[in-house]
């Protein structure tokens, strides 16, 4: 299972895509359910290098889910 996000950095406005795999299918989530957002490993903007995922709430404010698959 995986999730693809469209992210717009709140710091510089750069828009980019990010893919997040979810434990190689070990955790099954239903379509329409929010997936867990990783906050331990930094997701950084490719332009300004600021961290996007300091918290789950901060990440959700800057993202739009593009695709979820199993």
Residue pairs with C-beta under 8 A, 6 or more apart in sequence:
1 21
1 22
1 25
1 27
1 28
1 29
1 68
1 69
1 70
2 19
2 20
2 21
2 22
2 68
2 69
3 19
3 20
3 22
3 35
3 65
3 67
3 68
4 17
4 18
4 19
4 20
4 65
4 66
4 67
4 68
5 17
5 18
5 19
5 20
5 63
5 64
5 65
5 66
6 15
6 16
6 17
6 63
6 64
6 66
7 15
7 16
7 17
7 18
7 43
7 45
7 52
7 62
7 63
7 64
8 14
8 15
8 62
8 63
9 15
9 16
9 45
9 47
9 48
9 50
9 52
9 62
10 61
10 62
11 45
11 48
11 50
12 45
12 47
12 48
12 50
14 45
14 46
14 47
14 48
16 45
16 46
17 66
18 43
18 52
18 63
20 35
20 37
20 38
22 29
22 35
22 36
25 70
27 36
28 70
29 35
29 68
31 68
35 68
37 53
37 56
37 59
37 60
38 53
39 53
39 54
39 55
39 56
39 59
42 51
42 53
43 51
43 52
43 53
43 59
44 50
44 51
44 52
45 52
52 58
52 59
52 62
52 63
53 59
